[in-house]
Amino acid sequence: MRCPSCGAIYEVSEMQFMGSQDGYFLLSMTCRECSLPVWVNFFAGNSDKVIVSDLTVTEVDILNREPISDNEVIDFHIGLKKFDGNFKKAFKVK
């Protein structure tokens, strides 16, 4: 695999295994030439499907969160109904 920024070929020593689940594997790689950090998610199980991903660290963290509850959806809906369009007021830091 080549670095998407400078084109250098990644060496095995630049790859770090982060984890796996159900045939999916996550690697973290840092380019030795330009220091670009890259996360690689790939599937290595028995399937005809190939999934290509360019997840960021933040996106990987989001995937590990709990599902949104019914009450959270209801609260969000109520908040939208009450919203008057004033973003400055809505996002005012207390």
Backbone atoms as SQL, in Angstrom:
CREATE TABLE atoms (id INTEGER PRIMARY KEY, chain TEXT, resi INTEGER, resn TEXT, atom TEXT, x REAL, y REAL, z REAL);
INSERT INTO atoms VALUES
  (1, 'A', 1, 'MET', 'N', 0.846, -1.174, 0.000),
  (2, 'A', 1, 'MET', 'CA', 0.000, 0.000, 0.000),
  (3, 'A', 1, 'MET', 'C', 0.890, 1.235, 0.000),
  (4, 'A', 2, 'ARG', 'N', 0.431, 2.262, -0.708),
  (5, 'A', 2, 'ARG', 'CA', 1.191, 3.506, -0.794),
  (6, 'A', 2, 'ARG', 'C', 0.520, 4.616, 0.018),
  (7, 'A', 3, 'CYS', 'N', 1.329, 5.521, 0.518),
  (8, 'A', 3, 'CYS', 'CA', 0.838, 6.687, 1.248),
  (9, 'A', 3, 'CYS', 'C', 0.011, 7.544, 0.297),
  (10, 'A', 4, 'PRO', 'N', -1.208, 7.928, 0.702),
  (11, 'A', 4, 'PRO', 'CA', -2.036, 8.755, -0.179),
  (12, 'A', 4, 'PRO', 'C', -1.499, 10.177, -0.351),
  (13, 'A', 5, 'SER', 'N', -0.572, 10.596, 0.507),
  (14, 'A', 5, 'SER', 'CA', -0.038, 11.949, 0.435),
  (15, 'A', 5, 'SER', 'C', 1.215, 12.034, -0.433),
  (16, 'A', 6, 'CYS', 'N', 2.226, 11.179, -0.140),
  (17, 'A', 6, 'CYS', 'CA', 3.500, 11.296, -0.852),
  (18, 'A', 6, 'CYS', 'C', 3.819, 10.111, -1.749),
  (19, 'A', 7, 'GLY', 'N', 3.054, 9.019, -1.643),
  (20, 'A', 7, 'GLY', 'CA', 3.259, 7.862, -2.517),
  (21, 'A', 7, 'GLY', 'C', 4.275, 6.848, -2.025),
  (22, 'A', 8, 'ALA', 'N', 4.878, 7.084, -0.860),
  (23, 'A', 8, 'ALA', 'CA', 5.847, 6.122, -0.316),
  (24, 'A', 8, 'ALA', 'C', 5.146, 4.806, 0.015),
  (25, 'A', 9, 'ILE', 'N', 5.863, 3.709, -0.154),
  (26, 'A', 9, 'ILE', 'CA', 5.314, 2.392, 0.157),
  (27, 'A', 9, 'ILE', 'C', 5.471, 2.138, 1.651),
  (28, 'A', 10, 'TYR', 'N', 4.372, 1.715, 2.302),
  (29, 'A', 10, 'TYR', 'CA', 4.428, 1.421, 3.733),
  (30, 'A', 10, 'TYR', 'C', 5.210, 0.141, 3.987),
  (31, 'A', 11, 'GLU', 'N', 6.052, 0.170, 4.999),
  (32, 'A', 11, 'GLU', 'CA', 6.780, -1.006, 5.459),
  (33, 'A', 11, 'GLU', 'C', 5.985, -1.650, 6.589),
  (34, 'A', 12, 'VAL', 'N', 6.189, -2.944, 6.804),
  (35, 'A', 12, 'VAL', 'CA', 5.492, -3.659, 7.870),
  (36, 'A', 12, 'VAL', 'C', 5.760, -3.008, 9.224),
  (37, 'A', 13, 'SER', 'N', 6.966, -2.489, 9.418),
  (38, 'A', 13, 'SER', 'CA', 7.323, -1.857, 10.697),
  (39, 'A', 13, 'SER', 'C', 6.524, -0.585, 10.969),
  (40, 'A', 14, 'GLU', 'N', 5.887, -0.011, 9.934),
  (41, 'A', 14, 'GLU', 'CA', 5.096, 1.212, 10.086),
  (42, 'A', 14, 'GLU', 'C', 3.626, 0.915, 10.370),
  (43, 'A', 15, 'MET', 'N', 3.274, -0.362, 10.397),
  (44, 'A', 15, 'MET', 'CA', 1.892, -0.774, 10.618),
  (45, 'A', 15, 'MET', 'C', 1.701, -1.268, 12.039),
  (46, 'A', 16, 'GLN', 'N', 0.596, -0.847, 12.642),
  (47, 'A', 16, 'GLN', 'CA', 0.269, -1.295, 13.994),
  (48, 'A', 16, 'GLN', 'C', -1.140, -1.889, 13.988),
  (49, 'A', 17, 'PHE', 'N', -1.255, -3.138, 14.428),
  (50, 'A', 17, 'PHE', 'CA', -2.539, -3.812, 14.516),
  (51, 'A', 17, 'PHE', 'C', -3.328, -3.201, 15.673),
  (52, 'A', 18, 'MET', 'N', -4.545, -2.704, 15.392),
  (53, 'A', 18, 'MET', 'CA', -5.353, -2.045, 16.414),
  (54, 'A', 18, 'MET', 'C', -6.439, -2.960, 16.970),
  (55, 'A', 19, 'GLY', 'N', -6.919, -3.904, 16.160),
  (56, 'A', 19, 'GLY', 'CA', -7.951, -4.807, 16.650),
  (57, 'A', 19, 'GLY', 'C', -8.696, -5.465, 15.501),
  (58, 'A', 20, 'SER', 'N', -9.562, -6.428, 15.890),
  (59, 'A', 20, 'SER', 'CA', -10.370, -7.108, 14.889),
  (60, 'A', 20, 'SER', 'C', -11.671, -7.577, 15.504),
  (61, 'A', 21, 'GLN', 'N', -12.665, -7.750, 14.653),
  (62, 'A', 21, 'GLN', 'CA', -13.960, -8.262, 15.093),
  (63, 'A', 21, 'GLN', 'C', -14.693, -8.798, 13.871),
  (64, 'A', 22, 'ASP', 'N', -15.162, -10.024, 13.986),
  (65, 'A', 22, 'ASP', 'CA', -15.974, -10.665, 12.941),
  (66, 'A', 22, 'ASP', 'C', -15.334, -10.592, 11.556),
  (67, 'A', 23, 'GLY', 'N', -14.036, -10.795, 11.463),
  (68, 'A', 23, 'GLY', 'CA', -13.356, -10.781, 10.175),
  (69, 'A', 23, 'GLY', 'C', -12.887, -9.420, 9.709),
  (70, 'A', 24, 'TYR', 'N', -13.218, -8.351, 10.431),
  (71, 'A', 24, 'TYR', 'CA', -12.761, -7.002, 10.097),
  (72, 'A', 24, 'TYR', 'C', -11.516, -6.692, 10.915),
  (73, 'A', 25, 'PHE', 'N', -10.540, -6.077, 10.278),
  (74, 'A', 25, 'PHE', 'CA', -9.285, -5.749, 10.929),
  (75, 'A', 25, 'PHE', 'C', -9.008, -4.263, 10.787),
  (76, 'A', 26, 'LEU', 'N', -8.391, -3.677, 11.809),
  (77, 'A', 26, 'LEU', 'CA', -8.075, -2.255, 11.800),
  (78, 'A', 26, 'LEU', 'C', -6.584, -2.084, 12.036),
  (79, 'A', 27, 'LEU', 'N', -5.921, -1.377, 11.116),
  (80, 'A', 27, 'LEU', 'CA', -4.494, -1.089, 11.227),
  (81, 'A', 27, 'LEU', 'C', -4.294, 0.413, 11.289),
  (82, 'A', 28, 'SER', 'N', -3.296, 0.835, 12.045),
  (83, 'A', 28, 'SER', 'CA', -2.863, 2.226, 12.070),
  (84, 'A', 28, 'SER', 'C', -1.486, 2.266, 11.423),
  (85, 'A', 29, 'MET', 'N', -1.284, 3.193, 10.490),
  (86, 'A', 29, 'MET', 'CA', -0.008, 3.296, 9.808),
  (87, 'A', 29, 'MET', 'C', 0.424, 4.762, 9.782),
  (88, 'A', 30, 'THR', 'N', 1.724, 4.975, 9.904),
  (89, 'A', 30, 'THR', 'CA', 2.280, 6.319, 9.811),
  (90, 'A', 30, 'THR', 'C', 3.401, 6.294, 8.777),
  (91, 'A', 31, 'CYS', 'N', 3.294, 7.141, 7.788),
  (92, 'A', 31, 'CYS', 'CA', 4.271, 7.185, 6.702),
  (93, 'A', 31, 'CYS', 'C', 5.631, 7.655, 7.217),
  (94, 'A', 32, 'ARG', 'N', 6.685, 6.930, 6.852),
  (95, 'A', 32, 'ARG', 'CA', 8.037, 7.289, 7.293),
  (96, 'A', 32, 'ARG', 'C', 8.561, 8.528, 6.568),
  (97, 'A', 33, 'GLU', 'N', 7.975, 8.832, 5.394),
  (98, 'A', 33, 'GLU', 'CA', 8.442, 9.973, 4.602),
  (99, 'A', 33, 'GLU', 'C', 7.790, 11.297, 5.014),
  (100, 'A', 34, 'CYS', 'N', 6.451, 11.295, 5.146),
  (101, 'A', 34, 'CYS', 'CA', 5.752, 12.556, 5.416),
  (102, 'A', 34, 'CYS', 'C', 4.987, 12.553, 6.749),
  (103, 'A', 35, 'SER', 'N', 5.044, 11.440, 7.492),
  (104, 'A', 35, 'SER', 'CA', 4.422, 11.301, 8.819),
  (105, 'A', 35, 'SER', 'C', 2.894, 11.363, 8.798),
  (106, 'A', 36, 'LEU', 'N', 2.265, 11.134, 7.631),
  (107, 'A', 36, 'LEU', 'CA', 0.810, 11.142, 7.553),
  (108, 'A', 36, 'LEU', 'C', 0.250, 9.910, 8.265),
  (109, 'A', 37, 'PRO', 'N', -0.637, 10.107, 9.263),
  (110, 'A', 37, 'PRO', 'CA', -1.264, 8.949, 9.911),
  (111, 'A', 37, 'PRO', 'C', -2.452, 8.465, 9.080),
  (112, 'A', 38, 'VAL', 'N', -2.561, 7.147, 8.904),
  (113, 'A', 38, 'VAL', 'CA', -3.632, 6.552, 8.113),
  (114, 'A', 38, 'VAL', 'C', -4.188, 5.356, 8.868),
  (115, 'A', 39, 'TRP', 'N', -5.529, 5.228, 8.869),
  (116, 'A', 39, 'TRP', 'CA', -6.193, 4.061, 9.445),
  (117, 'A', 39, 'TRP', 'C', -6.721, 3.224, 8.300),
  (118, 'A', 40, 'VAL', 'N', -6.488, 1.920, 8.357),
  (119, 'A', 40, 'VAL', 'CA', -6.949, 1.009, 7.309),
  (120, 'A', 40, 'VAL', 'C', -7.884, -0.009, 7.941),
  (121, 'A', 41, 'ASN', 'N', -9.082, -0.115, 7.396),
  (122, 'A', 41, 'ASN', 'CA', -10.079, -1.077, 7.852),
  (123, 'A', 41, 'ASN', 'C', -10.316, -2.039, 6.698),
  (124, 'A', 42, 'PHE', 'N', -10.112, -3.350, 6.951),
  (125, 'A', 42, 'PHE', 'CA', -10.336, -4.305, 5.872),
  (126, 'A', 42, 'PHE', 'C', -10.993, -5.573, 6.385),
  (127, 'A', 43, 'PHE', 'N', -11.629, -6.278, 5.462),
  (128, 'A', 43, 'PHE', 'CA', -12.328, -7.515, 5.783),
  (129, 'A', 43, 'PHE', 'C', -11.518, -8.680, 5.242),
  (130, 'A', 44, 'ALA', 'N', -11.292, -9.688, 6.066),
  (131, 'A', 44, 'ALA', 'CA', -10.491, -10.848, 5.655),
  (132, 'A', 44, 'ALA', 'C', -11.215, -12.141, 6.005),
  (133, 'A', 45, 'GLY', 'N', -12.526, -12.142, 5.899),
  (134, 'A', 45, 'GLY', 'CA', -13.307, -13.335, 6.196),
  (135, 'A', 45, 'GLY', 'C', -13.806, -13.985, 4.918),
  (136, 'A', 46, 'ASN', 'N', -14.702, -14.922, 5.054),
  (137, 'A', 46, 'ASN', 'CA', -15.286, -15.615, 3.900),
  (138, 'A', 46, 'ASN', 'C', -16.482, -14.836, 3.386),
  (139, 'A', 47, 'SER', 'N', -16.255, -13.999, 2.383),
  (140, 'A', 47, 'SER', 'CA', -17.329, -13.193, 1.823),
  (141, 'A', 47, 'SER', 'C', -16.966, -12.768, 0.409),
  (142, 'A', 48, 'ASP', 'N', -17.976, -12.561, -0.411),
  (143, 'A', 48, 'ASP', 'CA', -17.745, -12.044, -1.752),
  (144, 'A', 48, 'ASP', 'C', -17.637, -10.525, -1.738),
  (145, 'A', 49, 'LYS', 'N', -17.993, -9.903, -0.618),
  (146, 'A', 49, 'LYS', 'CA', -17.994, -8.447, -0.520),
  (147, 'A', 49, 'LYS', 'C', -16.645, -7.958, -0.012),
  (148, 'A', 50, 'VAL', 'N', -16.168, -6.866, -0.586),
  (149, 'A', 50, 'VAL', 'CA', -14.958, -6.207, -0.126),
  (150, 'A', 50, 'VAL', 'C', -15.354, -4.811, 0.312),
  (151, 'A', 51, 'ILE', 'N', -14.988, -4.442, 1.510),
  (152, 'A', 51, 'ILE', 'CA', -15.345, -3.134, 2.037),
  (153, 'A', 51, 'ILE', 'C', -14.071, -2.300, 2.149),
  (154, 'A', 52, 'VAL', 'N', -14.083, -1.146, 1.509),
  (155, 'A', 52, 'VAL', 'CA', -12.960, -0.230, 1.573),
  (156, 'A', 52, 'VAL', 'C', -13.375, 0.933, 2.453),
  (157, 'A', 53, 'SER', 'N', -12.504, 1.313, 3.373),
  (158, 'A', 53, 'SER', 'CA', -12.859, 2.371, 4.304),
  (159, 'A', 53, 'SER', 'C', -11.706, 3.332, 4.485),
  (160, 'A', 54, 'ASP', 'N', -12.040, 4.580, 4.710),
  (161, 'A', 54, 'ASP', 'CA', -11.035, 5.591, 5.027),
  (162, 'A', 54, 'ASP', 'C', -11.431, 6.287, 6.316),
  (163, 'A', 55, 'LEU', 'N', -11.778, 5.487, 7.319),
  (164, 'A', 55, 'LEU', 'CA', -12.229, 6.027, 8.601),
  (165, 'A', 55, 'LEU', 'C', -11.127, 6.815, 9.291),
  (166, 'A', 56, 'THR', 'N', -11.519, 7.909, 9.921),
  (167, 'A', 56, 'THR', 'CA', -10.595, 8.671, 10.749),
  (168, 'A', 56, 'THR', 'C', -10.661, 8.123, 12.170),
  (169, 'A', 57, 'VAL', 'N', -9.754, 8.548, 13.024),
  (170, 'A', 57, 'VAL', 'CA', -9.753, 8.118, 14.425),
  (171, 'A', 57, 'VAL', 'C', -11.063, 8.509, 15.089),
  (172, 'A', 58, 'THR', 'N', -11.553, 9.709, 14.822),
  (173, 'A', 58, 'THR', 'CA', -12.812, 10.177, 15.397),
  (174, 'A', 58, 'THR', 'C', -13.972, 9.301, 14.958),
  (175, 'A', 59, 'GLU', 'N', -14.007, 8.926, 13.681),
  (176, 'A', 59, 'GLU', 'CA', -15.084, 8.080, 13.174),
  (177, 'A', 59, 'GLU', 'C', -15.052, 6.690, 13.802),
  (178, 'A', 60, 'VAL', 'N', -13.861, 6.162, 14.045),
  (179, 'A', 60, 'VAL', 'CA', -13.747, 4.860, 14.707),
  (180, 'A', 60, 'VAL', 'C', -14.301, 4.959, 16.114),
  (181, 'A', 61, 'ASP', 'N', -14.000, 6.051, 16.830),
  (182, 'A', 61, 'ASP', 'CA', -14.537, 6.249, 18.179),
  (183, 'A', 61, 'ASP', 'C', -16.058, 6.336, 18.161),
  (184, 'A', 62, 'ILE', 'N', -16.618, 6.997, 17.166),
  (185, 'A', 62, 'ILE', 'CA', -18.072, 7.132, 17.054),
  (186, 'A', 62, 'ILE', 'C', -18.729, 5.767, 16.863),
  (187, 'A', 63, 'LEU', 'N', -18.092, 4.883, 16.099),
  (188, 'A', 63, 'LEU', 'CA', -18.651, 3.555, 15.859),
  (189, 'A', 63, 'LEU', 'C', -18.757, 2.734, 17.136),
  (190, 'A', 64, 'ASN', 'N', -17.940, 3.056, 18.139),
  (191, 'A', 64, 'ASN', 'CA', -17.940, 2.303, 19.393),
  (192, 'A', 64, 'ASN', 'C', -18.942, 2.829, 20.418),
  (193, 'A', 65, 'ARG', 'N', -19.702, 3.843, 20.076),
  (194, 'A', 65, 'ARG', 'CA', -20.688, 4.410, 21.000),
  (195, 'A', 65, 'ARG', 'C', -21.953, 3.564, 21.058),
  (196, 'A', 66, 'GLU', 'N', -22.725, 3.770, 22.116),
  (197, 'A', 66, 'GLU', 'CA', -24.005, 3.081, 22.279),
  (198, 'A', 66, 'GLU', 'C', -25.019, 3.627, 21.267),
  (199, 'A', 67, 'PRO', 'N', -25.983, 2.806, 20.858),
  (200, 'A', 67, 'PRO', 'CA', -27.024, 3.297, 19.939),
  (201, 'A', 67, 'PRO', 'C', -27.849, 4.420, 20.583),
  (202, 'A', 68, 'ILE', 'N', -28.430, 5.263, 19.752),
  (203, 'A', 68, 'ILE', 'CA', -29.284, 6.342, 20.232),
  (204, 'A', 68, 'ILE', 'C', -30.590, 5.733, 20.739),
  (205, 'A', 69, 'SER', 'N', -31.017, 6.164, 21.924),
  (206, 'A', 69, 'SER', 'CA', -32.229, 5.607, 22.527),
  (207, 'A', 69, 'SER', 'C', -33.480, 6.278, 21.955),
  (208, 'A', 70, 'ASP', 'N', -34.627, 5.644, 22.165),
  (209, 'A', 70, 'ASP', 'CA', -35.910, 6.221, 21.741),
  (210, 'A', 70, 'ASP', 'C', -36.135, 7.566, 22.401),
  (211, 'A', 71, 'ASN', 'N', -35.822, 7.674, 23.695),
  (212, 'A', 71, 'ASN', 'CA', -36.031, 8.932, 24.419),
  (213, 'A', 71, 'ASN', 'C', -35.150, 10.054, 23.875),
  (214, 'A', 72, 'GLU', 'N', -33.926, 9.725, 23.434),
  (215, 'A', 72, 'GLU', 'CA', -33.063, 10.747, 22.846),
  (216, 'A', 72, 'GLU', 'C', -33.654, 11.271, 21.534),
  (217, 'A', 73, 'VAL', 'N', -34.246, 10.400, 20.747),
  (218, 'A', 73, 'VAL', 'CA', -34.886, 10.822, 19.499),
  (219, 'A', 73, 'VAL', 'C', -36.086, 11.718, 19.801),
  (220, 'A', 74, 'ILE', 'N', -36.887, 11.345, 20.786),
  (221, 'A', 74, 'ILE', 'CA', -38.059, 12.146, 21.177),
  (222, 'A', 74, 'ILE', 'C', -37.621, 13.517, 21.688),
  (223, 'A', 75, 'ASP', 'N', -36.593, 13.552, 22.549),
  (224, 'A', 75, 'ASP', 'CA', -36.085, 14.825, 23.070),
  (225, 'A', 75, 'ASP', 'C', -35.574, 15.725, 21.942),
  (226, 'A', 76, 'PHE', 'N', -34.874, 15.136, 20.972),
  (227, 'A', 76, 'PHE', 'CA', -34.363, 15.905, 19.841),
  (228, 'A', 76, 'PHE', 'C', -35.514, 16.483, 19.019),
  (229, 'A', 77, 'HIS', 'N', -36.544, 15.678, 18.793),
  (230, 'A', 77, 'HIS', 'CA', -37.723, 16.128, 18.046),
  (231, 'A', 77, 'HIS', 'C', -38.399, 17.309, 18.757),
  (232, 'A', 78, 'ILE', 'N', -38.566, 17.201, 20.064),
  (233, 'A', 78, 'ILE', 'CA', -39.183, 18.280, 20.843),
  (234, 'A', 78, 'ILE', 'C', -38.328, 19.544, 20.747),
  (235, 'A', 79, 'GLY', 'N', -37.010, 19.365, 20.841),
  (236, 'A', 79, 'GLY', 'CA', -36.105, 20.510, 20.720),
  (237, 'A', 79, 'GLY', 'C', -36.211, 21.193, 19.372),
  (238, 'A', 80, 'LEU', 'N', -36.340, 20.403, 18.302),
  (239, 'A', 80, 'LEU', 'CA', -36.497, 20.986, 16.962),
  (240, 'A', 80, 'LEU', 'C', -37.810, 21.750, 16.837),
  (241, 'A', 81, 'LYS', 'N', -38.874, 21.216, 17.426),
  (242, 'A', 81, 'LYS', 'CA', -40.175, 21.904, 17.352),
  (243, 'A', 81, 'LYS', 'C', -40.125, 23.247, 18.080),
  (244, 'A', 82, 'LYS', 'N', -39.348, 23.330, 19.166),
  (245, 'A', 82, 'LYS', 'CA', -39.243, 24.563, 19.951),
  (246, 'A', 82, 'LYS', 'C', -38.231, 25.549, 19.355),
  (247, 'A', 83, 'PHE', 'N', -37.359, 25.093, 18.455),
  (248, 'A', 83, 'PHE', 'CA', -36.281, 25.921, 17.919),
  (249, 'A', 83, 'PHE', 'C', -36.850, 27.071, 17.095),
  (250, 'A', 84, 'ASP', 'N', -36.398, 28.300, 17.408),
  (251, 'A', 84, 'ASP', 'CA', -36.922, 29.492, 16.741),
  (252, 'A', 84, 'ASP', 'C', -36.009, 30.002, 15.623),
  (253, 'A', 85, 'GLY', 'N', -34.941, 29.287, 15.326),
  (254, 'A', 85, 'GLY', 'CA', -34.035, 29.696, 14.257),
  (255, 'A', 85, 'GLY', 'C', -32.852, 30.520, 14.718),
  (256, 'A', 86, 'ASN', 'N', -32.784, 30.841, 16.001),
  (257, 'A', 86, 'ASN', 'CA', -31.701, 31.666, 16.534),
  (258, 'A', 86, 'ASN', 'C', -30.556, 30.752, 16.987),
  (259, 'A', 87, 'PHE', 'N', -29.564, 30.574, 16.109),
  (260, 'A', 87, 'PHE', 'CA', -28.439, 29.694, 16.434),
  (261, 'A', 87, 'PHE', 'C', -27.540, 30.269, 17.527),
  (262, 'A', 88, 'LYS', 'N', -27.396, 31.596, 17.547),
  (263, 'A', 88, 'LYS', 'CA', -26.566, 32.209, 18.592),
  (264, 'A', 88, 'LYS', 'C', -27.128, 31.895, 19.974),
  (265, 'A', 89, 'LYS', 'N', -28.436, 31.980, 20.113),
  (266, 'A', 89, 'LYS', 'CA', -29.075, 31.670, 21.388),
  (267, 'A', 89, 'LYS', 'C', -29.007, 30.168, 21.692),
  (268, 'A', 90, 'ALA', 'N', -29.206, 29.351, 20.682),
  (269, 'A', 90, 'ALA', 'CA', -29.232, 27.901, 20.874),
  (270, 'A', 90, 'ALA', 'C', -27.869, 27.351, 21.303),
  (271, 'A', 91, 'PHE', 'N', -26.779, 27.947, 20.808),
  (272, 'A', 91, 'PHE', 'CA', -25.444, 27.447, 21.116),
  (273, 'A', 91, 'PHE', 'C', -24.681, 28.337, 22.088),
  (274, 'A', 92, 'LYS', 'N', -25.393, 29.167, 22.815),
  (275, 'A', 92, 'LYS', 'CA', -24.760, 30.046, 23.794),
  (276, 'A', 92, 'LYS', 'C', -24.129, 29.212, 24.901),
  (277, 'A', 93, 'VAL', 'N', -22.847, 29.469, 25.150),
  (278, 'A', 93, 'VAL', 'CA', -22.124, 28.743, 26.197),
  (279, 'A', 93, 'VAL', 'C', -22.452, 29.354, 27.540),
  (280, 'A', 94, 'LYS', 'N', -22.811, 28.493, 28.483),
  (281, 'A', 94, 'LYS', 'CA', -23.165, 28.992, 29.818),
  (282, 'A', 94, 'LYS', 'C', -21.985, 28.954, 30.734);
